[in-house]
Amino acid sequence: MLLVGVAALCSYPFFFEFEQANLEWILCVLVGCGVAAFLRGRGYTAAACFGVAGSMKFYPLLLVGC
């Protein structure tokens, strides 16, 4: 688990998105934490993670409204 975490943090896509101020990596972390919480039986924590990740993606709602 530690090897996978270090490899993900030291990878080129992470640094590219971080330098470009792209917040997609935060969404991936939130959804991953939500899935892990759901699999461990923590429904409220999973719902909170999914809710925060969903609230950060407001532009699909703008496209639906147009």
C-alpha positions in Angstrom: 0.0 0.0 0.0 2.8 2.4 0.8 4.5 1.6 -2.5 1.4 2.4 -4.4 0.9 5.7 -2.5 4.5 6.8 -3.1 4.3 5.9 -6.8 1.1 7.8 -7.2 2.5 10.9 -5.5 5.8 10.8 -7.4 4.1 10.3 -10.8 4.2 12.8 -13.6 0.4 13.2 -13.9 0.1 14.2 -10.3 2.8 17.0 -10.7 1.3 18.1 -14.0 -2.2 18.5 -12.5 -0.8 20.2 -9.4 1.2 22.7 -11.4 -1.8 23.5 -13.6 -4.0 24.0 -10.5 -6.3 21.2 -11.7 -8.5 19.9 -8.9 -9.3 16.6 -10.6 -6.9 14.8 -8.3 -8.8 16.0 -5.3 -12.0 14.5 -6.7 -10.2 11.2 -7.3 -9.0 11.1 -3.7 -12.5 12.0 -2.4 -14.2 9.3 -4.5 -11.6 6.8 -3.5 -12.1 7.6 0.2 -15.8 7.3 -0.3 -15.6 3.9 -1.9 -13.2 2.7 0.8 -15.6 4.0 3.5 -18.6 2.4 1.8 -16.8 -1.0 1.7 -16.0 -0.7 5.4 -19.6 -0.1 6.3 -19.3 3.6 7.0 -22.3 4.9 5.1 -22.4 8.5 6.4 -18.7 9.0 5.8 -19.0 7.6 2.2 -22.0 9.9 1.6 -20.1 12.9 2.8 -17.2 12.1 0.5 -19.4 11.6 -2.5 -21.4 14.7 -1.6 -18.3 16.9 -1.4 -16.9 15.4 -4.6 -20.2 16.0 -6.4 -20.5 19.6 -5.2 -17.1 20.3 -6.7 -18.3 19.3 -10.1 -20.8 22.1 -10.9 -20.2 22.6 -14.6 -22.2 19.5 -15.7 -25.2 21.2 -14.1 -24.4 24.3 -16.1 -24.4 22.2 -19.3 -27.7 20.6 -18.5 -29.3 24.0 -17.9 -28.2 25.4 -21.3 
